[in-house]
């Protein structure tokens, strides 16, 4: 079975800023640093709204995502602040503005997640830049604490995304999109 999530894919100008931040961080890492980084491909950068996990009914997920999206208005997102650790080994930047979207998708689609604790976990908006292994000790941490100046963008649609397997740079594939509020974008 395939793993899915509902998210907000990051537009190209924002990808460029986040990739530049990742390059700055990478440049600060000495060649003998014990950690290695697997940076996300720029086109894979996203703000996860709701992790669904392994699923076998893609059509149900598309229909459910579309139903919830029509209830929500487009949002303004801001990525800003210091890089920080999220989960076991993910280096992330905070994103604000998606709280209502994340909470609504969790409330309305929680029973579809293969993670039975998903409905009880609070939403924290972020974009993961990459994964670091092993996570450095505090004294060796050159990854956390890099400041990102505010980047602001509009999200007018949400995406159902699935993980990909096999060789290649990309980790994710958008399989469907739904307009927020059912309103067509003006571009």
Buried (B, 14 or more C-beta within 10 A) or exposed (E): EBBBBBBBBBBEEBBEBBBEBBEEBBEEBEEEBEBEBEBBBBBBBBBBBBBBBEBEEBEEBBEBBBEBBEEBEBBEBBBBBEBBBBEEBBBBBBBBBBBEBBBBBBEBBBEBBEBEEBEEEEBEBBBBBBBBEEBBEEEEBBBBEBEBEEBEBEBBBBBBBBEBEEEEEEBBBEBBBBBBBEEEEEE
